[in-house]
Amino acid sequence: VLHKAVIEVDETGTTAAAATTVGITPYSLPRMFIVDRPFFFFIYHEETRSLLFMGR
């Protein structure tokens, strides 16, 4: 199972979309991530460690 989430932020607001596919791939399995309570998330630039977006 591959899950992709997209968060679009512009001057008019925020839009989120997600898609899930099922297939066999040569990649290792990702870690299980279960969200069963409110949480914060942060999107940052890896090289500079600059915070780009956060949400809850």
C-alpha positions as CSV (number, residue, x, y, z in Angstrom):
1,V,0.0,0.0,0.0
2,L,1.4,3.4,-1.0
3,H,-0.2,6.5,0.4
4,K,0.5,10.0,-0.9
5,A,-0.8,13.2,0.7
6,V,-0.6,16.7,-0.8
7,I,-1.2,19.9,1.0
8,E,-1.6,23.0,-1.1
9,V,-1.3,26.4,0.6
10,D,-1.8,29.7,-1.2
11,E,-3.3,33.2,-0.5
12,T,-6.8,31.9,-0.7
13,G,-6.4,29.0,1.8
14,T,-5.4,25.4,2.2
15,T,-6.3,22.4,0.1
16,A,-5.5,18.8,0.9
17,A,-5.7,15.7,-1.2
18,A,-4.7,12.1,-0.8
19,A,-4.5,8.9,-2.9
20,T,-3.8,5.3,-2.0
21,T,-2.7,2.5,-4.3
22,V,-2.0,-1.1,-3.7
23,G,0.7,-3.0,-5.6
24,I,3.9,-5.0,-5.3
25,T,7.0,-2.9,-5.3
26,P,10.7,-3.8,-4.7
27,Y,10.9,-1.2,-1.9
28,S,11.1,-2.0,1.8
29,L,7.9,-1.6,3.8
30,P,7.4,1.9,5.4
31,R,6.9,2.2,9.1
32,M,3.4,1.9,10.4
33,F,1.9,5.3,11.4
34,I,-1.5,5.2,13.2
35,V,-3.2,8.4,14.0
36,D,-5.9,8.0,16.6
37,R,-5.8,11.4,18.3
38,P,-5.2,15.0,17.3
39,F,-1.6,15.7,16.3
40,F,0.7,18.4,14.9
41,F,2.7,18.0,11.7
42,F,5.6,20.0,10.3
43,I,7.0,20.2,6.8
44,Y,10.6,21.4,6.6
45,H,13.4,21.8,4.2
46,E,15.9,19.0,4.9
47,E,19.1,20.9,3.9
48,T,18.5,24.1,5.9
49,R,16.1,22.6,8.5
50,S,13.8,25.6,7.8
51,L,10.2,25.2,8.8
52,L,8.0,25.5,5.7
53,F,4.5,24.6,7.0
54,M,2.9,23.2,10.1
55,G,-0.6,22.1,10.9
56,R,-2.8,20.2,13.3
